[in-house]
Amino acid sequence: MQYEKDLKSEHKELFLEAREYLLSFDGIMETKKERITTYSNKKGGICHMRTMPYGIDLGFLKGAKMENKLGLLTGKGKAIRVLPQKELNKEAVEYYINQAIKINYKKQE
């Protein structure tokens, strides 16, 4: 499983710090899948996370619908945008997580 690979990575501490921070948001749940660890709430997916050679990637599942005023999201796909992190930028993560949560609630209305 990817989670076990992430725990063996040289970026294990960053992964665990980000994991703890993601789980601190109200209602966020973690799902360990074969190829990725995902985070969601009862309204839908929020993001996934994995270690990378430079640190971690947080892939926001509805990132293409999010405002990127901070200019930190990368990618050009139809849905996902990635927030690469060499060290945890809690303010940026919070900015994008809050948008993802709002998008989940809007699609349910």
N, C-alpha and C positions, 0 to 999 in steps of 0.2 A: 504494500500500500504506500501511496505517496507520503502519507503522514509519517510513517517510519523512516522513509528516505529523508524527509525534512529534518527529523530529529537527529540524523547522522551527519547532516550537512555542517560545514564550517560556519554557517549562518544560523545555527540552531537557536542561539540566544535571541537573535533578532526575530526569528519566526515565533518563538514562545512569547516574547514581549508583545508582538503584534496580535497574536492569538488571544492573549489575556485582555488586551485592549478591545479587540472586536467583541469578545464575549461580555464586556462590561456594558455594552449598549443594551437597553431594555428590550427583552424579547428575542435577542439574537441567539440562534442555535447553530451548532456545528455538526456537520456531517462528514465523516471520513470516507472518501470514495477511493477506488483503486488508483485513479490517476490524479486526483486533486482533493483538497480539503475545502469544503464549501461552507458558507455562512448565509443563513436565511432567517426570516421571521415568519410568522403565521400567514403573512400575505404573499410571500414568495421569496425568490432568491435575491441576495444582496451582492455577494462577491465570492470569489474563491482566492485561495492563497497557496503559494508554493515557493520553495527556496530556488534561487537562481545563482549562477556563478558570482554575481556582484552583490547579492543580498536576497531580497524577496520581491515577488510581484503580487499585487492585489489586483485581481481582474474584476472590474465592476460589470455585472451581467447586463445591466441596462445603461452602461456608460455612454452610449451614443445619444441617449436622451438627456444626459446631464449637462449642466453648465460647467464649463471648464475655465472659470475666471482665474484660477491659480495657474493655469497652463501646464499642469503636471501630468495630465492623462495622455497616454500614447495609444496609437492604433487607429486604423481606418476601417475596421470591420463594420458590419451592419448593426451589431449590438454591443459587443464588449469593448471596453477601454481599460487600459492597464495603468496602474500607479506603481512604478518601480521605486523601491526604497533601499537605500544603502544603510540608512539609519531611520528609525521610526519618527516620522513627522506627524505627531498626533493631531495637530491642527488641520493638516491637509486630509488625513484619514477621516476625521470627524466631519469636515466639510462635505466630502464625497459620500460618506455613509448616510448622513442626514438626508442628502438628496435622494439616494437610492431608496431609503425608507419612505420618503414622500411619494416617489414614483410608484412604489408598491401599493400604497394606500389609494392613490388616484385611480389606478387601473381597476380597483375593486368597486369603485363607486358606480 
